[in-house]
Amino acid sequence: PQESYSGGFMAHSDPLQFAAEAGLAAPLLFYVFLVLAALRMVKAWRGDPLALSVFCGLAAMIVHAHVDFNLYSAPVLALAGLMLGWWLRITEGAVAAPVKPDIVRAATFALPVLAALFVAQGFLRSEYHANVAKKAALAGDMPAYAAEIEAANRAGWGWNARPYIMAASLPLGVLESQGAVLSPEENRALTAQVKDLLDKAAAKNGRLVAVPAARARLSLINGSSQEAKEFLLRALAFDPQHLPSRMALADLLRRAGDADASYEVLKEGLKWRYVVHDPAAYYGLLGRVALERGDREAANAARAAALRKMPVATGAAAELPGF
């Protein structure tokens, strides 16, 4: 059965998804096209490395589409369309075709490019509004935040997952900070709103780490520690460098009385280098816990990693949390 918190909105195989949506004829037509494209490549290639390189790029995407839903991602689909048009152009001498007027040939090439650019600009505008919304939230301008989230959703035609995640953060924050003073009806309404927004985000990007991370926060609010643990494990499976999920899982296990498992979760994070998240608090916490457990090797590794990330003068390491 489909789990609401999983990436189960797609079959993670485009041919299977085609069959689910349009019957067996859809994947059959898909494979017929692939066979015809392969035959065209065989006829076209006479030592031309460019044609073969573009074909191999498309073939790699098609192979990966059998274990993911590449062709349901607008940016990937737009790029694939551009590459396919380019490949058809450089292999057109391989098949006998009537000479077309120049304007028709130009339109045949230009229209897919314009369509791809139109799609791309929508996603770029959506990302721009999402970033402006984030700045507005940090500045405490909630009306501007809400307006920019709505603008981001419109610009991306509802296919960008980030605006849904950012919109969910508002009611989620209210539940975390004021849930104790809200009425049961208000709590249920806000919880339903968060779940709906996260469901929509997961439908757009089934492997977005922010979705299970937010679901874990909601589960903790509702008092379901086991469910929160499952969500956090899922988040780390998606992105082991997601420090908020790693530290939240370690804290959850510690409060549940499983100090060994908590420590292992923290120590596992030493394998990764962190770019998106500031690791100072993580390295400090790991160093402190390692020293408490007598694990000098892990403590030294955490200290060295902290100094590599934040070059400081000699002795400043003492200012790092935990050291």
Order of alpha helices (4+ residues) and beta strands (2+ residues): alpha-alpha-alpha-alpha-alpha-alpha-alpha-alpha-alpha-alpha-alpha-alpha-alpha-alpha
